[in-house]
């Protein structure tokens, strides 16, 4: 990925670095004098590996021919949305994946997540306010953008809320995709277009294929997440596409065998070991994920960039942890 010398990618890499740096520097100014120090970003903060989805979203802006200054602004806003989503996920999952690197104690994961959410929200406000001062956005557009940034996240968040106390039935596999993952991840991958769609005058004929492509990438990633989260989701009674494939694709005795294995599995064991006992579900999930990722990436990239489809797919499998699960 990093060896690509295409002029488009050089331009977008510069814009992405500018946007991410803008987010961090604005966060530093907001925290100044708060008693909490924002430390220097980690060495790999600007790496493509850590900002892969941000790069895809920025590419989608380029695909629809948004002007450069707007692309940078929207990419910086996306960093704010990313901080909010990561912070919320951290709290719901009782973990801490860093957005900001601060002087707070490392063990204070709940408040660090709360801080990431609060600061990201204030950075977003600062960005759109500055855009108004610079006459990039009008006052009405600032208000519309602020509301759109929240609405872009609420459908995904509302779906998460329905699972917080566990679910009492296992949906059919297609219903998991249509009624759960559609909101949980499919529409979440459309969030980067919430503000631009509110502010810009866009050609729907150009935009809709790009949004459809991002949506399919999101669903493909969620299916792979379900593959690696199978055991945890079963224990926590959360919707999971792979668990649904097993439940609806086997007899009651087979499902009881699955539950027995889930309960007895050691926490350090990988779900790959569990999935190997259910090869049909494993193949079906891998096929569904690959089909959506391939079609999504092909739909997103210009014809001259189709060579990126397989490297991107391989990267996503490695990052999510499904490389060993995607074969026969």
Steps between C-alpha positions, in 0.01 A plus 500: 500500500771746598699438180234646272647796310177606329448877507147461630621305799779746568242778506261309723779394735590865549136593558453217748810600696379861505156397628629265769755755617228766508292276729791439740616861514146626557457247780825626657377859496168398656667305782752775574452621858259215584739315727520217245797510266475376143828323431674475167326256265651153466760446231258311276217751542499603134568154356268360235461183708344697786287714271389255235127569522560874523693468175213309336252768604729775373536310172119500473506882519752506220287257299205742515732792419461705816743797507826445693430744785166334567656154489745597772226651716277195467791264565577692821133479599521125441781481754258655749232243414760227529595624846136501611426153361819350645430656839146362506617155390764505773240568768258239368774237465684597821833551324715789381612553143675835497379803311698764691824451689469690827661528844212312662588172676504207262257303715233770487350352186140611557581865557760500224223383267264768633770762446561380145129540426475845659814636337410356158161669521662833585757463226218451251333818626830687472555377144161603366519832687840572348362409156229760556757766595694414186176517299535140392161429662209734565343526846202297383735232364686487831177432687393244239840329512492483880161330495594271210812378681282377787229349282766311307586302815165451670359214292809289563497594868131421537562152361782445749258598777263218405774245575633649820295269723537200269257363240239232556491340155731420215397664175531333161837581336348735243305674775822556695638680195178686421378594847822520704817543295323738262496754784791379711767528232351550154353840582795579726720488190277767347554741792787679320241618249257637761649850504600527131151395390356774719735772377590418141303500176571149380427293192297207636597293198864529604444475875268202532738238352774626732274478806387153395865396471586631848192329642604163357853541636348569841279189490794288386713626788219431747464142382872452558465663843228244574739222406760610755244607763294181476572368847464833679177587320351161582590539869365855511186409298565747222396467137767326296475399135718190543311382807180538298646289220580228752165518682287496186729265309520216748270290718430564872773254599751687284406831661534352847844373402589854391381649829690238697818583309444874551466457876800268530729687263793660674500883467839497334387261225433650160155478347665341200530182702129516580398575142697203367235278661233668286655507151177578313437812709864598466489470119168682474623791716831525315322499163248763610774725638725466196219563252397822673853626549602428142191659346523796737866569432453456125208744510698755699822511299543661162568256215868595506520406870337156484840345573445613860205269563692186598767680708225685688307179557814328630572795728149492646520125564830545677384802701174339613668165559322275250782409262503144638121476473443615142628190321324173435 
